[in-house]
Amino acid sequence: MKLWKLNKHSSTLADMSMNRILLSELIVKGALVGIIAGFFGAAYRYLILESEHVRWHLMGDISIEWAIAWLIAMVVFAFIIDRLLTWAPLSGGSGIPQIEGEMLGLFDMKPYRTLISKMIGGVLTGFAGFSVGREGPAVQIGGSAGKIVSYWMNSGLREQRILTSAGAGAGLTAAFSAPVSGAMFVFEEVHKSFYPYLVIPTFVATLISNYITVTIFGLTPALGFSVTSGMPLDYFPVLLGVGILMGLCGVLFCRMIFAFKRFFEWMKCSRFLKLVITFVTVAVIGFDSQLLLGGGNDLVGQLAFQSHGVLLLGGIVLGKILLTTFCYGSGAQGGIFLPMLVIGASAGAFCESLLSSMGLIAPDFVPQFVLCAMGGILAAAMRTPILAILLVLEMTDSFSNIYAIGIVTIVAYLVAEMLKEPPIYDSLLQAMSGQSNLENVQTFFQTKVPVVASYINTPLQDLNLPDGTLIVSIRRNGTYIVPLGDVKLESGDELQVSCERGGLKAAKSYFQSN
């Protein structure tokens, strides 16, 4: 039974063109998504942080008897995770590829099961010390909340995907207290496009989610520190070098993810045994030192404001890459976003320590190098430079460093592009879906015909559209026009366009050119 039904009609593509009633409904639904996704996202963040603090206390001074008990608990955790993954198969791993696959019609997750499994499994892996992050699971938890709301509202497929996307953005907002970045994540990473009926409910959801989050965690930046002073302009050549290094780190991280995925596939044993091996390995590492364990939220602040040796920082970078990719390869619940930030922070501190010891820079800019490197590794691995810059600035409230972060981020992005390393979440989605080529998956975007365009007054049948591109609907002066072959476009026409995902850039360039 549906709980609430605001709109009796399915949200078709034609319906989605600037209908004020539909827009009002989406605002209300987006607000509801923001409340639910914000609540569950904030609860998940709180449980993860508290579980990590409890683990630090329990493993601080461990005896032989307590170590044995801890290992037994790890086996029990592995069993629970295995059962959860059987119950909700799409709840494993990060959660971001699953949301992207949901948008492309590749997956159809069961939102209630996924939400429960992700919450429980993520808390267990966080408590055990897995080097995984809270952001990917928070995205999928939020996306599940959005899909649940779409069930309540009896939404059509397009509206369901919009609400799921809005929930995903609200989930990321809850994880990092970054509403603009949460929305930008939806636009730049999930949909790779903007249109009003996606933008408005997504921003409503992320802002409400952020209100809930800051009510619980306060206005302190998510990473616990802020940098108010910027980098000197004469450090430009140094920043180029940091950008190159972060590009290489991002590529290495992506390739290690798949190296360990292949390793776990090569192991001829049950998933339960693979999880046991992972849990026990993490526990053994924790018996010696907990430095590499967990997502690393507190470690970033320590790296930014405490001095560390070059060898230790280099060891943290390599150790975090190995442990994160190993944990993720097991298939258990947990993201890679926060560990990437820790790797970037460690690499930035490493660069600063090395350069200052050589007398090439003044020893006063560790926080700035940490910020820049975090943005760089995100851009290199995800290939979303705008999101990388915004997220680092929002998480630390350090907007005075936008110049330096921008340089490192763009350079790292270009390095990954030149090495032809595909975006990590696209690669993970391709591996999960079994699709050999996601370029052929259809996607949609909205655009407006420029005042001066070369294709104005040309029949649609004569347009030289890029391969795989189709005009789905035309809205002119408030009315809809069926896009038949003899119809001619006019300036100001609002178009709904379908195209292959790999041809999105070419399709947009065609319609925006003069």
MARPA-463244 format. One record per residue (C-alpha): y, z, x; residue in three letters. Coordinates in steps of 0.5 Angstrom, whole numbers, plus 500, padded with zeros to 3 digits. Example, Ala and Ser with C-alpha at 12.3 -4.5 7.8 and 13.67 -1.06 7.14 Angstrom:
BEGIN
491516525ALA
498514527SER
This chain:
BEGIN
500500500MET
507498503LYS
512504503LEU
518500503TRP
520493501LYS
527490502LEU
526483502ASN
521480498LYS
521473502HIS
517472508SER
522471514SER
521463516THR
525460521LEU
530457515ALA
531464513ASP
533466520MET
540462520SER
546467519MET
544470512ASN
548476511ARG
543480507ILE
538479511LEU
542481517LEU
544487513SER
536488512GLU
535487519LEU
540492521ILE
537498517VAL
530496519LYS
532496527GLY
535503526ALA
529505523LEU
525502529VAL
530506534GLY
529512530ILE
521512531ILE
520508537ALA
526513540GLY
522519538PHE
515517541PHE
518514547GLY
522521548ALA
516525547ALA
512521552TYR
517521557ARG
517529556TYR
510530556LEU
509525563ILE
515529566LEU
512536564GLU
505534566SER
507532573GLU
510539574HIS
504542572VAL
500538577ARG
504540582TRP
503547581HIS
496547580LEU
495543586MET
500547590GLY
495552593ASP
488550591ILE
481553593SER
474550594ILE
472553587GLU
479550584TRP
478543587ALA
471543584ILE
473544577ALA
479539578TRP
474534580LEU
470535574ILE
476535570ALA
477528573MET
471526571VAL
472528563VAL
479525564PHE
475518566ALA
471519560PHE
476520555ILE
480514558ILE
474509557ASP
473511550ARG
480510548LEU
480503552LEU
474501547THR
477504541TRP
484500543ALA
483495548PRO
490492548LEU
492499550SER
490499558GLY
495497564GLY
502497563SER
503494556GLY
509489557ILE
504483558PRO
501486551GLN
508485548ILE
510479551GLU
503476549GLY
504479542GLU
511475541MET
507468543LEU
501469538GLY
496471544LEU
495478542PHE
495482535ASP
495489537MET
493494532LYS
499499533PRO
497505530TYR
491505535ARG
495503541THR
500508540LEU
495514540ILE
491511546SER
497509550LYS
500516549MET
494520550ILE
491516556GLY
498515559GLY
499523559VAL
492524562LEU
493519568THR
500522569GLY
497529569PHE
492526574ALA
497524579GLY
496516578PHE
501512581SER
503509575VAL
510509571GLY
512511564ARG
516505562GLU
511500561GLY
507505556PRO
514507553ALA
515499552VAL
508498548GLN
509505544ILE
516502542GLY
513496540GLY
507499536SER
512503532ALA
516496531GLY
510493528LYS
508499524ILE
515499521VAL
514491520SER
508493516TYR
511498512TRP
517493510MET
512487509ASN
515483514SER
514476515GLY
511474522LEU
518472525ARG
521479523GLU
515482525GLN
516480532ARG
523481532ILE
522489530LEU
516489535THR
521487540SER
527491538ALA
521497538GLY
520495545ALA
527495548GLY
528502544ALA
522504548GLY
524502555LEU
531506553THR
527512552ALA
524512558ALA
530511562PHE
536513558SER
539505559ALA
540502552PRO
543496555VAL
538495560SER
533496554GLY
536490550ALA
537486556MET
529487557PHE
528484551VAL
532478552PHE
531476559GLU
524478560GLU
520478553VAL
524472549HIS
527469555LYS
533467550SER
538470545PHE
539469538TYR
543473533PRO
537476529TYR
534478535LEU
540481539VAL
543485533ILE
537489531PRO
535490538THR
542493540PHE
541498534VAL
534500536ALA
536501543THR
543505541LEU
539510536ILE
533511541SER
538513547ASN
542518542TYR
535521541ILE
533521548THR
540524551VAL
540529545THR
533531549ILE
534530556PHE
542530556GLY
547525559LEU
544526566THR
542519569PRO
535518569ALA
533518576LEU
537525577GLY
543522581PHE
549518581SER
553514587VAL
560514586THR
562511593SER
561503594GLY
558500600MET
563497606PRO
565490605LEU
563488612ASP
556490611TYR
555484608PHE
550481613PRO
546487613VAL
545487605LEU
542480606LEU
537482611GLY
535488606VAL
535483600GLY
530479605ILE
526485606LEU
526487599MET
524480597GLY
518480601LEU
516487599CYS
516485592GLY
511479593VAL
507483597LEU
506488591PHE
505482586CYS
499480591ARG
496487592MET
496488584ILE
491482583PHE
488483590ALA
485490587PHE
484487580LYS
479482584ARG
476488587PHE
475492581PHE
472486578GLU
467485584TRP
465492583MET
458491579LYS
458498575CYS
461500568SER
468501567ARG
467509566PHE
464509573LEU
470505576LYS
475510572LEU
471516575VAL
472513582ILE
479512581THR
481519578PHE
477522584VAL
480518589THR
487520587VAL
485527586ALA
482527594VAL
489524596ILE
492530592GLY
488535596PHE
492533602ASP
499531599SER
502530593GLN
507526596LEU
504519593LEU
502522587LEU
505520580GLY
510516578GLY
515518583GLY
521520579ASN
523526583ASP
522523589LEU
527517588VAL
533523588GLY
530526595GLN
530519598LEU
537518596ALA
540525599PHE
535528604GLN
534525611SER
527522613HIS
524519619GLY
523512620VAL
515512620LEU
515517614LEU
519512610LEU
515506612GLY
508510610GLY
511512603ILE
513504602VAL
506502604LEU
502508601GLY
506507595LYS
504500594ILE
497501596LEU
496507591LEU
500504585THR
496497586THR
489501586PHE
491505580CYS
493499576TYR
487495578GLY
483500574SER
485498568GLY
487505566ALA
494506562GLN
500506566GLY
506502568GLY
508499575ILE
516499573PHE
517506576LEU
513506582PRO
516499584MET
523503584LEU
520508588VAL
517503593ILE
524500593GLY
528507594ALA
523508600SER
524501603ALA
532502602GLY
532509606ALA
527506611PHE
532500612CYS
538505613GLU
534510617SER
532504622LEU
539501622LEU
543507623SER
538510629SER
540503632MET
547504631GLY
548498627LEU
551502621ILE
554509620ALA
549514617PRO
553515611ASP
550510606PHE
543512604VAL
544513597PRO
547506597GLN
541503600PHE
536506596VAL
540503590LEU
540496593CYS
533496595ALA
531498588MET
535492584GLY
532488590GLY
524489589ILE
525489581LEU
528482581ALA
523479586ALA
517482582ALA
520481575MET
524475576ARG
530478572THR
536479576PRO
541481571ILE
536486568LEU
534489575ALA
542490576ILE
543493570LEU
537498570LEU
539501577VAL
546501575LEU
545505568GLU
539509571MET
544512576THR
551511573ASP
553508580SER
557502577PHE
562502583SER
556499587ASN
555493583ILE
557488589TYR
552491594ALA
546491589ILE
548484586GLY
547481593ILE
541484595VAL
538483588THR
540475588ILE
537474595VAL
531478594ALA
530474587TYR
531467592LEU
526469597VAL
521470591ALA
522464589GLU
522460595MET
515463596LEU
513461589LYS
510468587GLU
510467579PRO
513473575PRO
509479575ILE
508480568TYR
507473566ASP
502473571SER
499479568LEU
499476561LEU
496470564GLN
490474567ALA
489478560MET
490472555SER
485467559GLY
490462558GLN
490457564SER
497455563ASN
502459559LEU
507453560GLU
505450553ASN
506456549VAL
511455544GLN
517459543THR
524458539PHE
531459541PHE
538458537GLN
544454539THR
550450537LYS
552443538VAL
558443542PRO
565440540VAL
564434545VAL
556432546ALA
553426548SER
548426542TYR
553427536ILE
552422531ASN
546419534THR
540419529PRO
534425531LEU
529419531GLN
533416537ASP
534423541LEU
531423548ASN
529430547LEU
525433553PRO
517433552ASP
515438547GLY
522440544THR
523439536LEU
529441532ILE
526445526VAL
532447522SER
539445522ILE
545449518ARG
552445517ARG
557449514ASN
553454511GLY
548450508THR
541447511TYR
539440512ILE
532438513VAL
531435520PRO
529428518LEU
529422523GLY
535419520ASP
540425520VAL
545425525LYS
548432529LEU
555434528GLU
559438532SER
558446530GLY
551445527ASP
547451528GLU
540449530LEU
533452531GLN
529449536VAL
522450538SER
520448545CYS
514449550GLU
515456554ARG
516452561GLY
521447558GLY
525452555LEU
531451561LYS
530444560ALA
531444552ALA
537449553LYS
540444558SER
540438554TYR
543441547PHE
549445551GLN
550439556SER
556434554ASN
